């Protein structure tokens, strides 16, 4: 690894511009955003519908920035921080893989600079002050049955999804039902990732609704007199983190919302900072175009006042065969017919990006088990659609393996930047926004609202907040709401079972299907492979 000061120097930053966290990572003050200069070009990385192991968006993003660096371009990545939940769960680390990784890998995957812990602490401080407010019957008097603020922790733990608080008598608080979400789904995490300044974060915290009175009047964080204390815990966490790739290319890693249960994009501050300092910024939105990319265009872009010049669509031969009907255990066997059959899923995602009005490049994230014949099928199918595509071996060869992809991206970005065409407008009703996403992005025949969801619509209309954008919480395993439906499903209906207002974040969360905001651990968690050997942590990433 280079010293972090040397990495920063490549972006025109001096050592005085950094707040070092050791030799290999640093926070960058927000003052860096001040001053003259036009922002560089922004590249968004998304993907087709993944297999359970994912399709390598982060690895591809890292490989692409390394390739652009090798080609002499001034480039930086802007990525999310890994959550401990997936690190110790089914997925493992979130820092890329092979020769396209972020370093220091173990630090970033675990405690890093403490940002996720700060979000957890700030969120739970608000929860503690709320319950204290209820216990003492302070004004405005919160109805315990109408508290909407849960607690969070940065782990997968299904046992905490639903809990009873306040047991043990009158001195132990007021008993009520509640639960835990994972920190990645915390509204505080969303606010941190969407805020454009410390003052903006303060305003978002202040207006966050934590519950309602018996008369159904909203009670906010400011009503609890908790805004200042929560902001104090988040003061340093608001600053973007600078690290590097395995080849020494700068990478801003900041914020960590999931895209299936939250908005799935790194902080707008980190993206804006990368764009300020580099000619090219490559960022990633979680899961497929139906989740991360959709929310990037509808939530992150307006908040950050930016727009991508080109979108990279990550695909794998394995995922194409999976959507072509091949079982997980047989994905390493050559099957060109299954690749062709599964291409319908990739085509749906390509249609989404083109509907947003953006040029798209397909990155075939090549695995060692992929045959030339299978890769050839993907390239031929993309060519038939008039879509640029390149096979990329960045996992095995780092930036050198992604140079063909990088050249295609640069070529696609030459076109004049035109504003994204969104699937809905601010003037649309809340129900219309939800239907537009379901029909235009997922390919659904219709969307229905349960009785509880319709009550939510009426409540948000009464509060004057029904015009906010929506953040769909949906399975990442299918374009539909049913994780078992592969390929490009048709004739399905999406059901919204409940709506949650995130007034501080500035959006409304729509819960579909059986999606939960606190994941569980698999039968064999990745935690089983983590250990400390001779003073070094092993098994992470």
C-alpha positions, 0 to 999 in steps of 0.5 A, a space after each residue: 500500500 501507498 501511504 494515504 498522503 501519497 494517494 491524496 497527492 494524486 488528487 491534488 490534496 496535501 497532507 494538511 487536507 487530511 485527517 489521518 486514521 493511521 497510515 492507510 486511511 484518512 477522512 477528508 474535510 468538507 472544505 475540500 468541496 469549496 473553490 472553483 472547478 467543474 466536476 468530472 464525469 460520473 459513471 454508475 455501475 449497476 447489474 442484472 439480477 444477481 445470484 445469491 453470491 452477487 455478480 461482482 459490482 464492487 469488484 468491477 467498479 474497482 477494476 474499472 477505476 484501476 484500468 482508467 488509472 492505467 490509461 492515464 486518466 485521473 480517476 477515483 472510486 466512490 463506494 459504500 462501506 461494508 456492513 458487519 451483517 453480510 461480512 459475518 453472514 452469507 456474503 462475506 466482505 464487501 471490498 471487491 476480490 482478487 486483484 481488484 480490491 480495496 485496501 486495507 481490506 480487513 480494516 474497511 470490512 470491520 471497524 474502518 473509521 467507526 462511521 457505522 458505529 457512529 450511525 448505530 450510536 446516534 440512532 440508538 441515542 434517539 431511541 433511548 431519549 424517546 423512551 425516556 420521554 415516554 417514561 416521564 410523560 414529557 410534552 408533547 406526550 407520545 402515545 406508546 402505541 404510535 412509536 415508529 422509531 426502532 433500534 438498530 445494530 450492525 449485525 444480522 440477527 433475526 431474533 431481534 426483529 420483534 421485541 418487547 421493551 420496558 418489562 420489569 415494573 414501573 421503574 423500567 420504562 413503559 412496556 411496548 412492542 418494538 424491534 431492531 433494524 440493521 444499521 444499513 436500514 437506519 434512517 440516520 444512515 440514509 440521512 448521512 448519505 443524502 446530506 450535503 453539509 453539516 447544517 443539512 444533516 442537522 435539519 434532516 435530524 431535526 425533522 425526523 418523525 419518531 412517533 405520534 401523540 394520541 391525537 396523531 400529531 407527529 413528534 420529531 427528534 427536535 421535540 425530544 431535544 435530541 438533534 444536537 446530541 445525535 449530530 455530535 455523534 455524527 460530526 466526524 462520520 459525516 466526513 468522507 473516507 479516503 483509501 486506495 485500491 490494490 493498485 493505489 488508485 484513490 477510493 472514497 468509501 463512505 456510507 453503507 445503506 443496502 439497496 433492497 431495504 434502503 436506497 443503496 448508494 454511498 454518500 452524496 458528499 463522497 461522490 461530489 468530492 470524488 467528482 471535484 477532485 478527479 476527471 472520472 468518478 466511478 460509483 456503484 448502486 446496490 443490486 440490480 437496476 430495479 433496486 440500486 440504479 432506480 433509487 440512484 436516479 430518483 433519490 441520490 441524483 436529486 440530493 447530490 445534484 449530479 447525473 451519470 454520463 454512462 452506466 456500466 451493467 455488470 453481468 456474469 455467465 453464471 447469472 445468465 445460466 442461473 436465470 436460464 434455469 440452471 441449478 446453483 450447483 451446476 453453474 460451472 458446467 458449460 451451457 450456451 443454451 442456458 446463457 441465451 435463455 437467461 439473457 432475457 433478464 439482462 435485457 430487462 435491465 438494459 431496457 431500464 437504463 435506456 429508459 432512464 435515457 443513459 448510454 450503457 456498457 455491459 461488463 462481463 465479469 469473467 470467471 475462470 469457469 466461463 468458456 469462450 463459447 459462453 462469453 461469445 454468446 453474451 457478446 453476440 446477444 449484446 451486439 444484436 441489441 446494439 449495446 457495447 460490451 466487453 469481457 473483463 478479467 479484472 478479478 484475475 488481472 486487476 486493472 490490466 484485465 479491464 482496459 477494454 471495458 474502460 475504453 468502451 466506457 470512455 467512448 460512451 461518455 463522449 456523448 453530451 450529458 442529458 438529464 435522466 428520464 425518471 419513472 415518475 415526477 414529483 407531481 405524481 400521487 404516491 400511489 402513481 409513483 409506486 405503480 410507475 416503478 412496478 410497471 416501468 422498472 420491474 415489468 409488473 402488470 399492476 401494483 396493489 396496496 394493502 389496507 395498511 398501505 392505503 392507511 399510510 397513504 392517507 396519513 402521509 397526505 394529511 402530514 403533507 408529505 405524500 409528494 416525497 420520492 419513494 424507496 422500494 424495499 423489494 427482494 433482490 433475487 427477482 425483478 418481481 416481488 417473488 424471489 423464486 421467479 428467475 429470468 424476466 417474469 411477466 404477468 405478476 403483481 407487486 403488493 405493497 404491504 406497508 409504508 414507512 415515512 422517513 421524513 429526515 431522509 426525505 423519502 417514503 419506504 414501501 415494503 413489498 412481499 416478505 422483505 424484512 429490514 433485519 436480515 438473518 444469518 445463514 446455516 453456515 455464516 461467514 463468521 465461522 471462517 474468521 479468526 486471529 492467527 499470529 496477531 493477524 485477522 484472517 477470513 474476512 473478505 
